[in-house]
Amino acid sequence: MKNNNVSFTSKIQFVPWKTFCSKKQTPNEILYFHDTPNILKADEFYSLDIRTCTGGGITKSSTGEGEGFHFWDDKITQRKANDNVISLIRFIKNPERGLILGGKRLESNPLSVPLFYKFKNMIAQRVKYLTEFSIHRFEDSQTHYHYNAKNDVWTICTEYRKSDKSPQRAVNSLGTLRSTFEKISIAPGDRLFMGDKEILPKDAPDIFQ
């Protein structure tokens, strides 16, 4: 039931891999096939291994709706980018919030960054409040996400290695978040957590819109 007196927000929480694994019990996994949009509307969903691809979702907390996506960075997706976004918007009318993440600068994947920003710009035209974690800095990095529409929570695990000899780590602080993505932008009203610790606008005024 919609309550016009409530200001709906999303909670975005970065966690380590072991914590994230407990979220994968839902059967609603968004895979990453080349020949489909890879879009799913459900009360709960997740997607893994977003590297050079673009992932995220749109939400409408006032009606308890959520829809996720995982778009490839290939020529097929490039040709169908507009159709993919139209398909995304089709099942949630007037989405209130969204989240987008991914992309990576690699010579072997020249479409990754342009497609990320293409999707971001198209989604931003339709969604007023869009949080972004754009462009993985490290060649060996990947992000997994989970969304629960019942409590409007995004659970994210971003793993990275600074070099081939470095151990794999997960984002667990504001510092590691900054070092892992080129740009971080938290939409008005969204709340950012590192584990159970909330990062407030006064802690990082440059990343809060």
Secondary structure, 3 states (H helix, E strand, C coil): CCCCCCCCCCEEEECCHHHHHHHHHCCCECCCCCCCCCEEECCEEEEEEECCCEEEEEEECCCCEEEEEEECCCHHHHHCHHHHHHHHHHCCCCCCEEEEEEEECCCCCCCHHHHHHHHHHHHHCCCCEEEEEEEECCCEEEEEEEEECCCCEEEEEEEEECCCCCCCEECCCHHHHHHHEEEEEECCCCEEEECCEEECCCCCCCCEC
